[in-house]
């Protein structure tokens, strides 16, 4: 449990404290000026200035962190996010590329109550920020080992938050139809021949430890060789190491965000 408490899952939501934001200033092309401190953000435009207190930071910080605040009776996703790749602020994913023209547009995108519930539902456990044991194992009085997730259901369990191939991702080539789908690992994995032909032997926990850090890349090769012969037959892959490097390439669906393509296939 101590290891899980240090994992990315456990750090995926926290009360806003200015980490990555405090002291930073950004001037947008449209003239809006953003200045962050440990309490929130001050936005200036057209000679006027308004301060907005920020409530939460979404994201563990491995890729990015995005502020979320309550304003006008709704949750608002702030227009700017902090990106680990650069250590700087830039436009939050999915926000309009055009420069903001009003204070409301500068503040960010309002979220419906339903959408906000889904976001918080995946980023917190009950009233506790972050993803913890009960999120996957339920509120059990016994040890989680006795209340685990069946191996053949682990992809389904992960896909609750990491997205499953529902109607919008029903294609056999989701990364072609929607390049942003690379963000959602179960979408690509469930479309792959490896997953479909593995008869339940290949799933998320084959390579990832949900209680801690991702397993070392050498173990990925072992997972591949559990089905594929170690020495390639004529016409097959001549390499014997770093399977994921070729068959699961990394892609950038948006600036400063890089994800592994989980639709395992020949490059």
SULNOR-V444179 format. One record per backbone hydrogen bond with DSSP energy under -1.0 kcal/mol. NH is the residue of the N-H (numbers start at 1). CO is the residue of the C=O. If there is no record, write none. Layout:
BEGIN
NH;CO  NH;CO
END
This chain:
BEGIN
5;1  6;3  7;4  12;9  14;57  16;55  21;18  22;18  23;36  24;21  26;34  28;32  31;28  33;44  34;26  35;42  36;24  37;40  41;52  42;35  43;50  44;33  45;48  48;45  50;43  52;41  54;39  55;68  56;68  57;14  58;66  59;12  61;64  65;82  66;58  68;56  69;76  71;74  74;71  76;69  77;109  78;67  79;107  81;90  82;65  83;88  84;63  87;83  90;81  92;79  95;92  106;102  107;103  108;104  109;77  111;75  116;112  117;113  118;114  119;115  120;116  121;117  122;118  123;119  124;120  125;128  128;125  130;123  131;9  135;132  136;133  137;133  138;134  140;138  146;143  147;144  153;150  154;151  157;153  158;154  159;155  161;158  162;158  163;159  166;164  169;166  170;167  176;173  177;173  178;174  181;178  182;179  183;180  184;181  187;184  188;184  189;185  190;186  192;189  196;192  197;193  201;198  206;203  207;204  208;204  212;209  215;207  219;216  221;217  222;218  223;219  224;220  225;221  227;224  228;224  236;233  246;243  247;243  248;244  251;259  257;254  259;251  261;249  264;262  265;247
END
